[in-house]
Amino acid sequence: MGMDRDYEVDGIKGFILTSKNGRPLQPSAVNNVLYNIMDAYNKQEAAKAKKEHRKPA
């Protein structure tokens, strides 16, 4: 699709999430990215909590 990534709405830019080739991401792809970030954080927190002998936050 080659969409321009530099749209501006009310002075705000960069709100269209695109893939490496410039295509807009599907909602399911955004959900997968957010899930992977959350999962990685939770794994790090669990390991840190185990090391510090406490429950994960």
N, C-alpha and C positions, 0 to 999 in steps of 0.2 A: 504494500500500500504506500510505503514511503511518505508517511504523513510528517508534516513539519512539527517538531517538538516544541517550538517556541511560541505557543499560543499565550495570549495574555487576557485575563478577565479581571476587571477591576484592579489592575495593577499587580496581579498575582500571576506568576509563571511557574511552570514545572509541575503541574498537577496531573498531567496525563502520564501514566506509567506505561513505558514502552519496553519492548524486548531489545536485544542487541541490534536487531535489524530495523528498528524503528516502528514496528507494528505495535498497536495498543495491546496490552495484556488483557486476557479474559479474566473475569472475576474469580474463576476457579484457580487460575495461576497466581493471582494476588493472594488468595487464601492459602495456597500451598507455601508461598514465600513466608507469609506471616506465621504459619504453623511451624515451619522449619526453624525460624528465628526463636520462637517460643520454646520449641523442643530443645534446641541447643542451650538456651539459657537455663531451662529447668535441669538439664543434665549437669551443667556446671554448678548450679546451686546445690544439687544433691551431693555432688562430690565434695564441694567445699564444706557443706554441713556435716558430712560424715567425718571429714578430716578434723573439724572443730568440735565433734561430739555433740551435735545439736540437731534439732529437727529443721528440715528445709523450710525456708520462708515461702 
